[in-house]
Amino acid sequence: MRSNDNDREINKNGSELINEMTIIFPAISRNESFARVVAASFISQLDPNIEELADVRTAVSEAVTNSIIHGYENTTGNIKMVCLLYKDSVEISVIDEGKGIEDIELARQPLYTSKPDMERSGMGFTVMETFMDEVRVETEVGKGTKITMIKILKSVRDKKTSNK
């Protein structure tokens, strides 16, 4: 959190940051479910509906899986997940220091996979973009990738509007 109330972070929708969390965990497949549960538990503070929770869990799962499978390939490393909780939205960044993505536009194409031998569907980015309101990708070959996903929690916004 920010050190004083005058320094409060406001997102582009004008919503104030109310909580934040950062975790770092090894890029191993069994931690994909851990990251999913942590993200869902963290955003539960806002009392989103089940569908919104499922959307966030699914998107986090895809982002973390991409870091493990594609970012680190046959090497080891860590994944950092940063969750920013606003009054009616959540912003989640999944960051790795893996190999980076050579061609982001190609990687974001439905059914494209760089690992056809692993029976990957090539739908990771498509799934993230379907379940989240915004997905941004920053990457540098040889340095890693940061996927930032934003979800507007409409059920939370609707509750606040109906209580006025």
N, CA and C atoms as an extended XYZ file, in Angstrom:
492
Properties=species:S:1:pos:R:3:atomname:S:1:resname:S:1:resid:I:1 pbc="F F F"
N         0.840       -1.179        0.000 N   MET     1
C         0.000        0.000        0.000 CA  MET     1
C         0.884        1.240        0.000 C   MET     1
N         0.308        2.340       -0.339 N   ARG     2
C         1.041        3.594       -0.371 CA  ARG     2
C         1.249        4.086        1.055 C   ARG     2
N         2.290        4.859        1.268 N   SER     3
C         2.672        5.263        2.616 CA  SER     3
C         1.706        6.248        3.271 C   SER     3
N         1.029        7.065        2.495 N   ASN     4
C         0.040        7.946        3.104 CA  ASN     4
C        -1.162        8.106        2.184 C   ASN     4
N        -2.250        8.579        2.757 N   ASP     5
C        -3.502        8.669        2.001 CA  ASP     5
C        -3.431        9.651        0.839 C   ASP     5
N        -2.542       10.624        0.904 N   ASN     6
C        -2.403       11.576       -0.196 CA  ASN     6
C        -1.739       10.936       -1.406 C   ASN     6
N        -1.155        9.782       -1.202 N   ASP     7
C        -0.398        9.096       -2.239 CA  ASP     7
C        -1.167        7.902       -2.806 C   ASP     7
N        -2.470        7.827       -2.573 N   ARG     8
C        -3.264        6.670       -2.986 CA  ARG     8
C        -3.235        6.518       -4.495 C   ARG     8
N        -3.080        5.285       -4.920 N   GLU     9
C        -3.059        5.009       -6.356 CA  GLU     9
C        -4.485        4.931       -6.876 C   GLU     9
N        -4.703        5.548       -8.026 N   ILE    10
C        -6.000        5.532       -8.694 CA  ILE    10
C        -5.794        4.875      -10.053 C   ILE    10
N        -6.665        3.914      -10.419 N   ASN    11
C        -6.521        3.286      -11.737 CA  ASN    11
C        -7.145        4.175      -12.809 C   ASN    11
N        -7.035        3.749      -14.060 N   LYS    12
C        -7.505        4.599      -15.165 CA  LYS    12
C        -9.019        4.792      -15.172 C   LYS    12
N        -9.753        3.955      -14.426 N   ASN    13
C       -11.206        4.107      -14.327 CA  ASN    13
C       -11.603        4.990      -13.142 C   ASN    13
N       -10.606        5.558      -12.463 N   GLY    14
C       -10.877        6.443      -11.339 CA  GLY    14
C       -11.133        5.732      -10.028 C   GLY    14
N       -10.838        4.445       -9.964 N   SER    15
C       -11.068        3.667       -8.750 CA  SER    15
C        -9.794        3.632       -7.907 C   SER    15
N        -9.959        3.794       -6.617 N   GLU    16
C        -8.834        3.858       -5.693 CA  GLU    16
C        -8.331        2.466       -5.306 C   GLU    16
N        -7.018        2.328       -5.205 N   LEU    17
C        -6.396        1.081       -4.755 CA  LEU    17
C        -6.743        0.861       -3.290 C   LEU    17
N        -7.271       -0.330       -2.970 N   ILE    18
C        -7.628       -0.601       -1.576 CA  ILE    18
C        -6.774       -1.691       -0.939 C   ILE    18
N        -6.123       -2.515       -1.758 N   ASN    19
C        -5.243       -3.548       -1.205 CA  ASN    19
C        -4.336       -4.051       -2.314 C   ASN    19
N        -3.202       -4.599       -1.921 N   GLU    20
C        -2.278       -5.166       -2.897 CA  GLU    20
C        -1.522       -6.326       -2.275 C   GLU    20
N        -1.060       -7.213       -3.142 N   MET    21
C        -0.348       -8.401       -2.689 CA  MET    21
C         0.668       -8.789       -3.754 C   MET    21
N         1.826       -9.229       -3.311 N   THR    22
C         2.842       -9.756       -4.214 CA  THR    22
C         3.322      -11.086       -3.656 C   THR    22
N         3.355      -12.103       -4.506 N   ILE    23
C         3.932      -13.382       -4.099 CA  ILE    23
C         4.920      -13.829       -5.171 C   ILE    23
N         5.923      -14.545       -4.732 N   ILE    24
C         6.923      -15.117       -5.636 CA  ILE    24
C         6.969      -16.610       -5.347 C   ILE    24
N         6.908      -17.406       -6.414 N   PHE    25
C         6.901      -18.855       -6.243 CA  PHE    25
C         7.667      -19.505       -7.387 C   PHE    25
N         8.185      -20.723       -7.157 N   PRO    26
C         8.924      -21.424       -8.215 CA  PRO    26
C         8.030      -21.743       -9.413 C   PRO    26
N         8.611      -21.658      -10.589 N   ALA    27
C         7.893      -21.932      -11.843 CA  ALA    27
C         7.829      -23.434      -12.085 C   ALA    27
N         7.013      -24.095      -11.274 N   ILE    28
C         6.790      -25.536      -11.434 CA  ILE    28
C         5.286      -25.758      -11.568 C   ILE    28
N         4.918      -26.786      -12.306 N   SER    29
C         3.511      -26.966      -12.684 CA  SER    29
C         2.558      -27.066      -11.499 C   SER    29
N         2.973      -27.656      -10.403 N   ARG    30
C         2.035      -27.789       -9.284 CA  ARG    30
C         1.703      -26.439       -8.636 C   ARG    30
N         2.485      -25.405       -8.922 N   ASN    31
C         2.186      -24.083       -8.369 CA  ASN    31
C         1.150      -23.308       -9.182 C   ASN    31
N         0.767      -23.833      -10.326 N   GLU    32
C        -0.281      -23.187      -11.125 CA  GLU    32
C        -1.581      -23.149      -10.330 C   GLU    32
N        -1.958      -24.253       -9.712 N   SER    33
C        -3.202      -24.274       -8.931 CA  SER    33
C        -3.078      -23.402       -7.680 C   SER    33
N        -1.888      -23.344       -7.100 N   PHE    34
C        -1.639      -22.480       -5.942 CA  PHE    34
C        -1.902      -21.015       -6.308 C   PHE    34
N        -1.342      -20.571       -7.428 N   ALA    35
C        -1.508      -19.178       -7.868 CA  ALA    35
C        -2.980      -18.860       -8.116 C   ALA    35
N        -3.676      -19.796       -8.720 N   ARG    36
C        -5.106      -19.635       -9.008 CA  ARG    36
C        -5.909      -19.416       -7.730 C   ARG    36
N        -5.656      -20.257       -6.736 N   VAL    37
C        -6.383      -20.184       -5.469 CA  VAL    37
C        -6.037      -18.897       -4.718 C   VAL    37
N        -4.760      -18.532       -4.714 N   VAL    38
C        -4.338      -17.304       -4.031 CA  VAL    38
C        -5.024      -16.084       -4.646 C   VAL    38
N        -5.030      -15.997       -5.966 N   ALA    39
C        -5.664      -14.854       -6.640 CA  ALA    39
C        -7.161      -14.798       -6.321 C   ALA    39
N        -7.833      -15.935       -6.404 N   ALA    40
C        -9.274      -15.972       -6.123 CA  ALA    40
C        -9.558      -15.604       -4.667 C   ALA    40
N        -8.753      -16.114       -3.754 N   SER    41
C        -8.940      -15.788       -2.334 CA  SER    41
C        -8.738      -14.300       -2.082 C   SER    41
N        -7.727      -13.735       -2.720 N   PHE    42
C        -7.426      -12.319       -2.519 CA  PHE    42
C        -8.570      -11.433       -3.008 C   PHE    42
N        -9.099      -11.711       -4.193 N   ILE    43
C       -10.166      -10.843       -4.715 CA  ILE    43
C       -11.509      -11.096       -4.032 C   ILE    43
N       -11.615      -12.182       -3.284 N   SER    44
C       -12.861      -12.483       -2.568 CA  SER    44
C       -13.235      -11.385       -1.575 C   SER    44
N       -12.265      -10.567       -1.181 N   GLN    45
C       -12.538       -9.438       -0.279 CA  GLN    45
C       -13.626       -8.518       -0.826 C   GLN    45
N       -13.725       -8.461       -2.153 N   LEU    46
C       -14.707       -7.576       -2.789 CA  LEU    46
C       -16.066       -8.238       -2.973 C   LEU    46
N       -16.163       -9.522       -2.664 N   ASP    47
C       -17.404      -10.279       -2.812 CA  ASP    47
C       -17.903      -10.327       -4.259 C   ASP    47
N       -17.018      -10.733       -5.189 N   PRO    48
C       -17.462      -10.888       -6.581 CA  PRO    48
C       -18.363      -12.113       -6.699 C   PRO    48
N       -19.059      -12.224       -7.822 N   ASN    49
C       -19.894      -13.409       -8.008 CA  ASN    49
C       -19.027      -14.603       -8.444 C   ASN    49
N       -19.616      -15.774       -8.444 N   ILE    50
C       -18.897      -17.016       -8.760 CA  ILE    50
C       -18.308      -16.977      -10.163 C   ILE    50
N       -19.046      -16.431      -11.110 N   GLU    51
C       -18.565      -16.363      -12.491 CA  GLU    51
C       -17.304      -15.495      -12.593 C   GLU    51
N       -17.305      -14.361      -11.910 N   GLU    52
C       -16.130      -13.485      -11.936 CA  GLU    52
C       -14.927      -14.158      -11.288 C   GLU    52
N       -15.156      -14.853      -10.186 N   LEU    53
C       -14.067      -15.604       -9.548 CA  LEU    53
C       -13.510      -16.661      -10.493 C   LEU    53
N       -14.388      -17.382      -11.155 N   ALA    54
C       -13.955      -18.424      -12.096 CA  ALA    54
C       -13.176      -17.818      -13.262 C   ALA    54
N       -13.620      -16.668      -13.752 N   ASP    55
C       -12.913      -15.996      -14.848 CA  ASP    55
C       -11.481      -15.655      -14.447 C   ASP    55
N       -11.323      -15.068      -13.265 N   VAL    56
C        -9.990      -14.680      -12.792 CA  VAL    56
C        -9.125      -15.913      -12.567 C   VAL    56
N        -9.688      -16.929      -11.939 N   ARG    57
C        -8.925      -18.165      -11.701 CA  ARG    57
C        -8.423      -18.762      -13.013 C   ARG    57
N        -9.291      -18.802      -14.012 N   THR    58
C        -8.925      -19.386      -15.303 CA  THR    58
C        -7.831      -18.569      -15.981 C   THR    58
N        -7.971      -17.252      -15.979 N   ALA    59
C        -6.970      -16.393      -16.621 CA  ALA    59
C        -5.616      -16.499      -15.921 C   ALA    59
N        -5.619      -16.512      -14.591 N   VAL    60
C        -4.366      -16.659      -13.837 CA  VAL    60
C        -3.725      -18.002      -14.153 C   VAL    60
N        -4.531      -19.036      -14.220 N   SER    61
C        -4.031      -20.366      -14.554 CA  SER    61
C        -3.313      -20.359      -15.901 C   SER    61
N        -3.915      -19.729      -16.891 N   GLU    62
C        -3.309      -19.666      -18.229 CA  GLU    62
C        -2.012      -18.863      -18.221 C   GLU    62
N        -2.008      -17.723      -17.540 N   ALA    63
C        -0.807      -16.878      -17.506 CA  ALA    63
C         0.348      -17.589      -16.810 C   ALA    63
N         0.063      -18.228      -15.683 N   VAL    64
C         1.114      -18.943      -14.947 CA  VAL    64
C         1.604      -20.140      -15.750 C   VAL    64
N         0.694      -20.875      -16.359 N   THR    65
C         1.085      -22.018      -17.191 CA  THR    65
C         1.976      -21.565      -18.341 C   THR    65
N         1.635      -20.444      -18.979 N   ASN    66
C         2.485      -19.919      -20.053 CA  ASN    66
C         3.897      -19.628      -19.551 C   ASN    66
N         4.007      -19.033      -18.371 N   SER    67
C         5.333      -18.741      -17.812 CA  SER    67
C         6.128      -20.015      -17.575 C   SER    67
N         5.467      -21.017      -17.030 N   ILE    68
C         6.145      -22.279      -16.718 CA  ILE    68
C         6.566      -22.999      -17.993 C   ILE    68
N         5.629      -23.185      -18.909 N   ILE    69
C         5.870      -23.987      -20.115 CA  ILE    69
C         6.744      -23.261      -21.130 C   ILE    69
N         6.415      -22.003      -21.385 N   HIS    70
C         7.098      -21.279      -22.458 CA  HIS    70
C         8.221      -20.376      -21.955 C   HIS    70
N         8.021      -19.737      -20.815 N   GLY    71
C         9.020      -18.802      -20.307 CA  GLY    71
C        10.297      -19.479      -19.871 C   GLY    71
N        10.134      -20.548      -19.110 N   TYR    72
C        11.309      -21.207      -18.550 CA  TYR    72
C        11.693      -22.495      -19.263 C   TYR    72
N        10.808      -23.029      -20.077 N   GLU    73
C        11.063      -24.277      -20.804 CA  GLU    73
C        11.742      -25.307      -19.912 C   GLU    73
N        12.978      -25.632      -20.188 N   ASN    74
C        13.677      -26.683      -19.433 CA  ASN    74
C        14.591      -26.120      -18.357 C   ASN    74
N        14.356      -24.873      -17.958 N   THR    75
C        15.166      -24.263      -16.909 CA  THR    75
C        14.285      -23.984      -15.699 C   THR    75
N        14.895      -23.516      -14.644 N   THR    76
C        14.135      -23.179      -13.445 CA  THR    76
C        14.124      -21.671      -13.262 C   THR    76
N        13.201      -21.213      -12.499 N   GLY    77
C        13.096      -19.788      -12.211 CA  GLY    77
C        11.890      -19.534      -11.335 C   GLY    77
N        11.620      -18.279      -11.103 N   ASN    78
C        10.496      -17.890      -10.265 CA  ASN    78
C         9.476      -17.097      -11.064 C   ASN    78
N         8.264      -17.123      -10.560 N   ILE    79
C         7.181      -16.313      -11.101 CA  ILE    79
C         6.759      -15.361       -9.992 C   ILE    79
N         6.578      -14.113      -10.366 N   LYS    80
C         6.057      -13.127       -9.421 CA  LYS    80
C         4.630      -12.804       -9.856 C   LYS    80
N         3.712      -12.837       -8.897 N   MET    81
C         2.331      -12.461       -9.172 CA  MET    81
C         1.991      -11.257       -8.295 C   MET    81
N         1.570      -10.185       -8.935 N   VAL    82
C         1.198       -8.959       -8.237 CA  VAL    82
C        -0.299       -8.746       -8.443 C   VAL    82
N        -1.030       -8.620       -7.351 N   CYS    83
C        -2.471       -8.386       -7.413 CA  CYS    83
C        -2.775       -7.025       -6.802 C   CYS    83
N        -3.448       -6.187       -7.572 N   LEU    84
C        -3.888       -4.875       -7.102 CA  LEU    84
C        -5.405       -4.892       -7.060 C   LEU    84
N        -5.947       -4.587       -5.907 N   LEU    85
C        -7.386       -4.633       -5.698 CA  LEU    85
C        -7.929       -3.209       -5.603 C   LEU    85
N        -8.829       -2.884       -6.512 N   TYR    86
C        -9.486       -1.580       -6.513 CA  TYR    86
C       -10.920       -1.772       -6.041 C   TYR    86
N       -11.666       -0.710       -5.907 N   LYS    87
C       -13.023       -0.811       -5.360 CA  LYS    87
C       -13.945       -1.696       -6.178 C   LYS    87
N       -13.736       -1.759       -7.499 N   ASP    88
C       -14.614       -2.585       -8.328 CA  ASP    88
C       -13.855       -3.308       -9.440 C   ASP    88
N       -12.564       -3.506       -9.237 N   SER    89
C       -11.776       -4.212      -10.252 CA  SER    89
C       -10.521       -4.800       -9.622 C   SER    89
N        -9.904       -5.676      -10.384 N   VAL    90
C        -8.649       -6.276       -9.950 CA  VAL    90
C        -7.681       -6.234      -11.124 C   VAL    90
N        -6.416       -5.987      -10.809 N   GLU    91
C        -5.354       -6.020      -11.808 CA  GLU    91
C        -4.333       -7.041      -11.328 C   GLU    91
N        -4.079       -8.038      -12.163 N   ILE    92
C        -3.141       -9.103      -11.805 CA  ILE    92
C        -2.043       -9.157      -12.848 C   ILE    92
N        -0.798       -9.096      -12.371 N   SER    93
C         0.351       -9.228      -13.261 CA  SER    93
C         1.084      -10.515      -12.925 C   SER    93
N         1.417      -11.269      -13.958 N   VAL    94
C         2.209      -12.491      -13.821 CA  VAL    94
C         3.517      -12.217      -14.552 C   VAL    94
N         4.616      -12.279      -13.808 N   ILE    95
C         5.911      -11.839      -14.319 CA  ILE    95
C         6.926      -12.968      -14.200 C   ILE    95
N         7.627      -13.232      -15.302 N   ASP    96
C         8.719      -14.207      -15.250 CA  ASP    96
C         9.986      -13.568      -15.805 C   ASP    96
N        11.101      -14.196      -15.525 N   GLU    97
C        12.394      -13.764      -16.060 CA  GLU    97
C        12.919      -14.836      -17.000 C   GLU    97
N        11.993      -15.385      -17.776 N   GLY    98
C        12.317      -16.459      -18.709 CA  GLY    98
C        12.846      -15.939      -20.026 C   GLY    98
N        12.565      -16.693      -21.078 N   LYS    99
C        13.174      -16.393      -22.376 CA  LYS    99
C        12.487      -15.276      -23.154 C   LYS    99
N        11.309      -14.852      -22.730 N   GLY   100
C        10.592      -13.810      -23.459 CA  GLY   100
C         9.873      -14.388      -24.668 C   GLY   100
N         9.094      -13.553      -25.325 N   ILE   101
C         8.313      -13.980      -26.488 CA  ILE   101
C         8.868      -13.263      -27.709 C   ILE   101
N         9.289      -14.045      -28.690 N   GLU   102
C         9.882      -13.456      -29.895 CA  GLU   102
C         8.870      -12.683      -30.728 C   GLU   102
N         7.674      -13.224      -30.893 N   ASP   103
C         6.658      -12.586      -31.732 CA  ASP   103
C         5.328      -12.584      -30.969 C   ASP   103
N         5.041      -11.476      -30.298 N   ILE   104
C         3.834      -11.396      -29.470 CA  ILE   104
C         2.573      -11.560      -30.305 C   ILE   104
N         2.525      -10.915      -31.449 N   GLU   105
C         1.320      -10.994      -32.290 CA  GLU   105
C         1.033      -12.438      -32.698 C   GLU   105
N         2.058      -13.169      -33.070 N   LEU   106
C         1.886      -14.576      -33.434 CA  LEU   106
C         1.451      -15.391      -32.218 C   LEU   106
N         2.092      -15.159      -31.086 N   ALA   107
C         1.764      -15.904      -29.866 CA  ALA   107
C         0.324      -15.670      -29.423 C   ALA   107
N        -0.241      -14.524      -29.743 N   ARG   108
C        -1.609      -14.200      -29.338 CA  ARG   108
C        -2.655      -14.729      -30.313 C   ARG   108
N        -2.229      -15.331      -31.403 N   GLN   109
C        -3.171      -15.887      -32.377 CA  GLN   109
C        -3.801      -17.171      -31.828 C   GLN   109
N        -5.131      -17.309      -31.946 N   PRO   110
C        -5.778      -18.549      -31.498 CA  PRO   110
C        -5.175      -19.763      -32.199 C   PRO   110
N        -4.968      -20.799      -31.438 N   LEU   111
C        -4.444      -22.100      -31.873 CA  LEU   111
C        -2.941      -22.106      -32.165 C   LEU   111
N        -2.255      -20.960      -32.051 N   TYR   112
C        -0.802      -20.979      -32.236 CA  TYR   112
C        -0.154      -21.541      -30.972 C   TYR   112
N         0.753      -22.474      -31.157 N   THR   113
C         1.544      -22.979      -30.042 CA  THR   113
C         2.969      -23.206      -30.502 C   THR   113
N         3.890      -22.883      -29.634 N   SER   114
C         5.301      -23.145      -29.931 CA  SER   114
C         5.692      -24.542      -29.456 C   SER   114
N         4.738      -25.262      -28.875 N   LYS   115
C         4.989      -26.602      -28.328 CA  LYS   115
C         3.973      -27.616      -28.838 C   LYS   115
N         3.875      -27.833      -30.141 N   PRO   116
C         2.869      -28.780      -30.646 CA  PRO   116
C         3.120      -30.212      -30.172 C   PRO   116
N         4.362      -30.539      -29.874 N   ASP   117
C         4.700      -31.880      -29.388 CA  ASP   117
C         4.167      -32.131      -27.977 C   ASP   117
N         3.816      -31.080      -27.257 N   MET   118
C         3.308      -31.220      -25.888 CA  MET   118
C         1.784      -31.213      -25.843 C   MET   118
N         1.152      -31.276      -27.012 N   GLU   119
C        -0.304      -31.259      -27.101 CA  GLU   119
C        -0.897      -30.014      -26.454 C   GLU   119
N        -0.229      -28.880      -26.613 N   ARG   120
C        -0.749      -27.613      -26.121 CA  ARG   120
C        -1.773      -27.109      -27.131 C   ARG   120
N        -2.824      -26.510      -26.656 N   SER   121
C        -3.896      -26.092      -27.558 CA  SER   121
C        -3.636      -24.759      -28.240 C   SER   121
N        -2.727      -23.953      -27.705 N   GLY   122
C        -2.476      -22.648      -28.296 CA  GLY   122
C        -3.587      -21.650      -28.026 C   GLY   122
N        -4.302      -21.840      -26.927 N   MET   123
C        -5.437      -20.965      -26.619 CA  MET   123
C        -5.211      -20.108      -25.372 C   MET   123
N        -4.008      -20.117      -24.815 N   GLY   124
C        -3.741      -19.400      -23.564 CA  GLY   124
C        -4.114      -17.933      -23.601 C   GLY   124
N        -3.583      -17.191      -24.572 N   PHE   125
C        -3.900      -15.765      -24.657 CA  PHE   125
C        -5.365      -15.545      -25.000 C   PHE   125
N        -5.918      -16.385      -25.851 N   THR   126
C        -7.332      -16.265      -26.210 CA  THR   126
C        -8.208      -16.437      -24.975 C   THR   126
N        -7.877      -17.404      -24.141 N   VAL   127
C        -8.637      -17.630      -22.904 CA  VAL   127
C        -8.513      -16.417      -21.983 C   VAL   127
N        -7.282      -15.923      -21.796 N   MET   128
C        -7.088      -14.745      -20.939 CA  MET   128
C        -7.907      -13.562      -21.448 C   MET   128
N        -7.867      -13.333      -22.754 N   GLU   129
C        -8.582      -12.199      -23.341 CA  GLU   129
C       -10.094      -12.377      -23.281 C   GLU   129
N       -10.564      -13.614      -23.284 N   THR   130
C       -11.996      -13.891      -23.188 CA  THR   130
C       -12.523      -13.618      -21.782 C   THR   130
N       -11.765      -14.003      -20.773 N   PHE   131
C       -12.248      -13.920      -19.397 CA  PHE   131
C       -11.908      -12.619      -18.677 C   PHE   131
N       -10.967      -11.855      -19.205 N   MET   132
C       -10.577      -10.596      -18.569 CA  MET   132
C       -10.987       -9.431      -19.471 C   MET   132
N       -11.095       -8.252      -18.901 N   ASP   133
C       -11.499       -7.078      -19.680 CA  ASP   133
C       -10.336       -6.464      -20.450 C   ASP   133
N        -9.140       -6.669      -19.966 N   GLU   134
C        -7.955       -6.143      -20.650 CA  GLU   134
C        -6.773       -7.062      -20.362 C   GLU   134
N        -5.972       -7.319      -21.391 N   VAL   135
C        -4.746       -8.115      -21.235 CA  VAL   135
C        -3.626       -7.372      -21.956 C   VAL   135
N        -2.577       -7.045      -21.204 N   ARG   136
C        -1.398       -6.391      -21.782 CA  ARG   136
C        -0.201       -7.317      -21.636 C   ARG   136
N         0.646       -7.329      -22.653 N   VAL   137
C         1.841       -8.171      -22.626 CA  VAL   137
C         3.060       -7.296      -22.875 C   VAL   137
N         4.008       -7.372      -21.952 N   GLU   138
C         5.301       -6.719      -22.116 CA  GLU   138
C         6.336       -7.835      -22.104 C   GLU   138
N         7.233       -7.826      -23.072 N   THR   139
C         8.215       -8.901      -23.138 CA  THR   139
C         9.506       -8.403      -23.757 C   THR   139
N        10.586       -9.031      -23.357 N   GLU   140
C        11.881       -8.767      -23.956 CA  GLU   140
C        12.591      -10.110      -24.079 C   GLU   140
N        12.973      -10.442      -25.298 N   VAL   141
C        13.632      -11.724      -25.542 CA  VAL   141
C        14.887      -11.813      -24.676 C   VAL   141
N        14.992      -12.940      -23.973 N   GLY   142
C        16.132      -13.181      -23.097 CA  GLY   142
C        15.989      -12.594      -21.706 C   GLY   142
N        14.918      -11.829      -21.475 N   LYS   143
C        14.750      -11.179      -20.163 CA  LYS   143
C        13.447      -11.527      -19.459 C   LYS   143
N        12.426      -11.917      -20.209 N   GLY   144
C        11.188      -12.314      -19.559 CA  GLY   144
C         9.946      -11.631      -20.089 C   GLY   144
N         8.833      -11.950      -19.429 N   THR   145
C         7.515      -11.495      -19.868 CA  THR   145
C         6.683      -11.077      -18.666 C   THR   145
N         5.900      -10.031      -18.873 N   LYS   146
C         4.928       -9.580      -17.874 CA  LYS   146
C         3.566       -9.528      -18.555 C   LYS   146
N         2.634      -10.305      -18.022 N   ILE   147
C         1.256      -10.296      -18.506 CA  ILE   147
C         0.419       -9.598      -17.437 C   ILE   147
N        -0.245       -8.526      -17.812 N   THR   148
C        -1.103       -7.789      -16.889 CA  THR   148
C        -2.545       -7.947      -17.355 C   THR   148
N        -3.386       -8.405      -16.436 N   MET   149
C        -4.789       -8.675      -16.748 CA  MET   149
C        -5.678       -7.853      -15.817 C   MET   149
N        -6.688       -7.241      -16.382 N   ILE   150
C        -7.618       -6.428      -15.595 CA  ILE   150
C        -9.027       -6.992      -15.753 C   ILE   150
N        -9.704       -7.105      -14.627 N   LYS   151
C       -11.094       -7.573      -14.616 CA  LYS   151
C       -11.937       -6.554      -13.858 C   LYS   151
N       -12.918       -5.985      -14.539 N   ILE   152
C       -13.902       -5.122      -13.884 CA  ILE   152
C       -14.919       -6.056      -13.234 C   ILE   152
N       -15.112       -5.912      -11.946 N   LEU   153
C       -16.049       -6.769      -11.221 CA  LEU   153
C       -17.418       -6.086      -11.237 C   LEU   153
N       -18.176       -6.386      -12.281 N   LYS   154
C       -19.461       -5.718      -12.503 CA  LYS   154
C       -20.448       -5.985      -11.375 C   LYS   154
N       -20.398       -7.179      -10.801 N   SER   155
C       -21.321       -7.491       -9.705 CA  SER   155
C       -21.027       -6.608       -8.494 C   SER   155
N       -19.763       -6.312       -8.261 N   VAL   156
C       -19.380       -5.439       -7.145 CA  VAL   156
C       -19.826       -4.010       -7.442 C   VAL   156
N       -19.600       -3.563       -8.669 N   ARG   157
C       -20.006       -2.215       -9.078 CA  ARG   157
C       -21.529       -2.077       -8.963 C   ARG   157
N       -22.261       -3.106       -9.405 N   ASP   158
C       -23.726       -3.069       -9.341 CA  ASP   158
C       -24.224       -3.000       -7.900 C   ASP   158
N       -23.581       -3.745       -6.992 N   LYS   159
C       -23.977       -3.715       -5.576 CA  LYS   159
C       -23.786       -2.323       -4.998 C   LYS   159
N       -22.670       -1.693       -5.342 N   LYS   160
C       -22.389       -0.355       -4.813 CA  LYS   160
C       -23.373        0.667       -5.372 C   LYS   160
N       -23.745        0.512       -6.634 N   THR   161
C       -24.693        1.428       -7.268 CA  THR   161
C       -26.082        1.277       -6.654 C   THR   161
N       -26.498        0.036       -6.390 N   SER   162
C       -27.842       -0.202       -5.846 CA  SER   162
C       -27.945        0.212       -4.379 C   SER   162
N       -26.819        0.336       -3.684 N   ASN   163
C       -26.828        0.741       -2.274 CA  ASN   163
C       -26.838        2.255       -2.096 C   ASN   163
N       -26.758        2.993       -3.187 N   LYS   164
C       -26.728        4.467       -3.074 CA  LYS   164
C       -28.119        5.033       -2.990 C   LYS   164
